[in-house]
């Protein structure tokens, strides 16, 4: 699994704390959590695997819409890029639902990313 590599990638670009699986209660916001939701690949005729990739789901939680816009923009900077660890990174889905948890005092957004192995 590439959890450590992905954690390092997010920590380097996000201006907030990054957590695996979920954002714990009581932490300082904004914060991001991530989970690996898919491992996939293609096969060629000889049976070899190619195009190995992971799909990651990020949950962004902020106290206001300004922080959310900043955090989303930070994540978007890695769309269609490559690193030493990942051959290619794509943002494939983004959903912002600022009203869903406004009663509880925070904004939530979901971003799905795909990382391709080099």
N, C-alpha and C positions, 0 to 999 in steps of 0.2 A: 504494500500500500504506500501511497505517497503523502500520508497525513503530515509528516514532519516537513516535507518540502512545501506543501501547500500552506501550512501554518506559517512558515518562514516568508513565503511570498506575500501573504496577506498582512503579516506584521510589518513588513517593509514598506507597504504602500498606505496602510490605514493609519489615520491619526487618532486611533482609539485602541482599546484592548480587544484581543481576539481570543475566542474560546472555542473549544471543540464541543459539538453536540448541542449545547444550549447556553444562553446567557444566564448566569446565576442571578438569583434575586439579590437586590441590595447593592449591586456593583455600580460604579460610576458610569453614567451614560454620556456619550454614545458608546455602543459596543457592538461587536459582530460575533456571531457564532457560525460554524460551518459543519456540514456533514457530507460524507461521500455517499451519494445516492445511486450511482451506477458505475459499473466497470463494463466496458464493451470493447469489441474488436471486430475486424473483418477477417475472413479466411480466404486464402488463395487456393488454387486447384491442388497444390501439393500438400495442403493441410496446414501450412504455416499461418501463424497469426500475424496480422498487420493492422495498422491504424488503431493501436491500443489507446483508449482514452478513458478518463474518469469524468463523471458529471458531479459537481459539487453544488450544494444548496446553501446559500448564505442567508442568514437572517440579520438584518440591520435594525437596531433599536435605538431611537433617539428621543430626546425630550422636546425637540421642536423641529419645524420644517427646514430651518436654515442649516442645522447640523445634518439633517438627512440629506439635503441637496449636496452638501460638502462631501459626505461619506460616499454617496452614490457616484459622484464625479471622481473620487479617488479610485473606486473599484473600476469604473469605466476606462481609466487610463491603461489598464492591462489588456483591454479587448484587442484582439488580433495582433498580439505580440508573442515573442518567444523569449525564453530565458535559458540559462545553462541546464536547468532541471526539466523544463518542459519545451517540447518542440514547437507547440503552438497553444495559445490560450484564447478562448472565445467566450464572450458574454452571449448567452443564448436566450435568456429570459429575464425580464425585470418586471416586478409588480410592486407598486407603491400604493398602500392603502392607509392614508393618514387618519382616516376616521375610525378605523376598526378598534383601536385601543385608546382613543383620545380620552375616554372616561377614566381610564387608569393612569393618564398622564404621560403617555408616550406614543411615538409614531413607529410604525413597522414597515419595512420593505423587504422583499425577497428578490434575490438575484441568483440565477443559475449560471454556472461557468463550466466549460469543458476544457480539460487540459489533456493534451496529447503527449505521449511519451516520445522521447527522442531516440 
